[in-house]
Amino acid sequence: MLSIVFGFAGLLVLDLLSISICLAQENVARPTTAPKATVPRTADQQAFMALPRETWCLDTCDGLCQSAWYIPAAKPSRHTALLFHDFRADKASMADYGMLFHRLNYNVVLTDNRATGQSEGNYTGYGYLERIDARCWVEATIAKLGTDTEIVLFGTAMGAAIVGMTCGLTLPRNVKAAIMDSSYTSAIDELRYRVNQEYHLPAITVHVASKVVKIQAGYCLDQASPLEALKKSHLPTLFIHGAADETTPVKMADELYTQYHGAKEFCIIPHAAHGQSYATDRKQYETRVAGFLERHAA
């Protein structure tokens, strides 16, 4: 009887390990097949993609080549927006936001995060690895555009988490403000929530997956934490979130905002799903972003 119990327990452990490995592989490793290219759908996306642009390349601290587009402002400007995209997306997916900043006469830099698009890398870092890349992009932007360049960091979803974790680093004074749209508090909080909601699996599955990620990619999921990183930042920050977000619950945005001690603003868009705040209420979104920039990055 005891051997049956131990045998059953062993099978459960093996199942848990197998699920955790699959979870880590699905959410961290670069897909083996290239994602479909982003197709411009809105008028703003089409207009932005038609603007003249340069392709920039960056060599990261760990020897990866990363790609970005640079779109100059319509008129000479010292203001530059550095944009970071969501998980499994690419720089073209940020065209709507790029056009928003272009209308405000900002230079725009859109990056491909590591392990996505035209950028090299085998593993996504949920912001923990990318924060170092983002600081390198800040330094590269200053080197290319001049020391009088003033930079705003902007990101959606995982891109927002990248921004939050980048703010926790020592940055050049050129970085004036940050905008975080739909960020999670930490990668482990995000995956724990999604695993529970979508698969009804116990939280320990995510903790085991985090150990697998540590072996594969060199970091643990709890290290990817905008909430912790922002404790080291005092940059003016605008937190945006959709009230109907079922992927990253709005309570995470509330926690980020409440615990942040720098200059801050909060914008909840009614009825907006995950990453859909701008599409849901473009007028309010543009008004809040423009007002925030006028107050903190003019």
Secondary structure as GFF3:
##gff-version 3
##sequence-region A 1 298
A	DSSP	alpha_helix	2	28	.	.	.	ID=ss1
A	DSSP	alpha_helix	43	49	.	.	.	ID=ss2
A	DSSP	beta_strand	54	59	.	.	.	ID=ss3
A	DSSP	beta_strand	65	71	.	.	.	ID=ss4
A	DSSP	beta_strand	79	84	.	.	.	ID=ss5
A	DSSP	three_ten_helix	91	94	.	.	.	ID=ss6
A	DSSP	alpha_helix	95	103	.	.	.	ID=ss7
A	DSSP	beta_strand	107	111	.	.	.	ID=ss8
A	DSSP	alpha_helix	130	145	.	.	.	ID=ss9
A	DSSP	beta_strand	150	156	.	.	.	ID=ss10
A	DSSP	alpha_helix	158	167	.	.	.	ID=ss11
A	DSSP	beta_strand	175	181	.	.	.	ID=ss12
A	DSSP	alpha_helix	187	194	.	.	.	ID=ss13
A	DSSP	pi_helix	195	199	.	.	.	ID=ss14
A	DSSP	alpha_helix	204	217	.	.	.	ID=ss15
A	DSSP	three_ten_helix	221	223	.	.	.	ID=ss16
A	DSSP	alpha_helix	226	229	.	.	.	ID=ss17
A	DSSP	three_ten_helix	230	232	.	.	.	ID=ss18
A	DSSP	beta_strand	237	242	.	.	.	ID=ss19
A	DSSP	alpha_helix	250	259	.	.	.	ID=ss20
A	DSSP	beta_strand	264	269	.	.	.	ID=ss21
A	DSSP	alpha_helix	277	280	.	.	.	ID=ss22
A	DSSP	alpha_helix	282	296	.	.	.	ID=ss23
###
